[in-house]
Amino acid sequence: MGEALYWVLRLASLQIDEDEGGDMVCSYLIILGVILLVLYVALYLYNKVVVGKRVKQHPCKFCGHMVNAVSHCCAAPVEEKFMAAKCSKCGKQTRTVCATCKRDLY
């Protein structure tokens, strides 16, 4: 088993001998990794900055429409974070209610 594994790894190695032109495959893999990392960071920032600023609509279970969420205390739009909503007018944590029928969304 050890000898078979040795030959598989030797035949499938990613590096080329130095006398045949350097290890170009490793260079390509590093460049590909950097490109993928840059794409990941760009998409993460796009999601946080651009998509995060859009007004989110929720389905109301009472009136049946897609509605904007407003705060229970001031009826102002809410800033929604994960499992929490903050009133944009007074800054307190609040429940989200339907802008049309004023009933709880969740």
C-alpha positions in Angstrom: 0.0 0.0 0.0 2.8 2.4 0.9 4.5 1.9 -2.5 1.3 2.4 -4.4 0.6 5.6 -2.6 4.1 6.8 -3.3 3.6 6.3 -7.0 0.2 8.0 -7.1 1.6 11.0 -5.3 4.7 11.1 -7.5 2.7 10.9 -10.7 0.1 13.5 -9.5 2.5 16.0 -8.0 1.8 19.6 -8.7 5.4 20.8 -9.0 7.5 20.5 -12.0 11.2 19.8 -11.8 13.3 23.0 -11.7 15.2 22.1 -14.9 11.9 21.9 -16.8 10.8 25.5 -16.2 10.2 26.0 -12.5 7.1 25.3 -10.6 4.6 27.1 -12.7 1.7 25.1 -11.5 2.2 26.3 -7.9 2.4 29.8 -9.1 -0.9 29.4 -11.0 -2.5 28.0 -7.9 -1.3 30.9 -5.8 -2.6 33.4 -8.3 -6.0 31.5 -8.5 -6.2 31.5 -4.7 -5.5 35.3 -4.6 -8.2 36.0 -7.3 -10.8 33.9 -5.4 -9.9 35.6 -2.1 -10.4 39.1 -3.7 -13.7 38.0 -5.3 -14.9 36.7 -1.9 -14.0 40.0 -0.1 -15.6 42.1 -2.9 -18.9 40.1 -2.7 -18.9 40.3 1.1 -18.4 44.0 1.1 -21.1 44.5 -1.7 -23.5 42.5 0.4 -22.8 44.5 3.6 -22.8 48.0 2.0 -25.2 47.9 -1.0 -27.7 45.2 -0.2 -27.8 45.9 3.5 -29.0 49.5 2.9 -32.1 48.4 1.0 -35.5 48.5 2.7 -36.6 45.0 3.5 -40.2 44.0 3.1 -41.9 41.2 5.0 -45.1 39.2 4.4 -47.8 40.2 6.8 -49.8 37.2 8.0 -52.9 39.4 8.6 -53.3 41.6 5.5 -51.5 39.2 3.2 -49.2 41.8 1.5 -45.5 42.4 1.4 -45.1 45.4 3.7 -42.4 47.6 5.2 -41.7 47.0 8.8 -42.2 49.9 11.2 -41.5 50.2 14.9 -44.1 49.6 17.6 -43.2 52.6 19.6 -42.9 55.5 17.1 -44.2 54.0 13.8 -40.9 54.9 12.2 -38.9 52.6 9.9 -36.7 50.1 11.7 -33.1 49.2 11.3 -33.0 45.4 11.2 -30.1 43.4 12.5 -30.0 39.7 13.2 -32.9 38.9 15.5 -33.2 42.5 16.7 -34.9 45.6 15.4 -34.0 49.2 16.3 -36.3 52.2 15.9 -34.7 54.7 13.6 -36.5 57.6 15.4 -35.8 57.0 19.1 -33.0 54.4 18.9 -34.6 51.8 21.2 -35.0 48.1 20.5 -38.6 47.5 19.4 -41.0 45.0 17.9 -41.7 45.2 14.2 -45.2 45.8 13.1 -47.0 46.0 9.7 -47.0 49.5 8.2 -50.6 48.9 6.9 -52.5 47.1 9.6 -50.2 47.8 12.7 -50.1 44.2 13.8 -47.0 42.2 14.7 -45.1 40.7 11.8 -43.6 37.8 13.7 
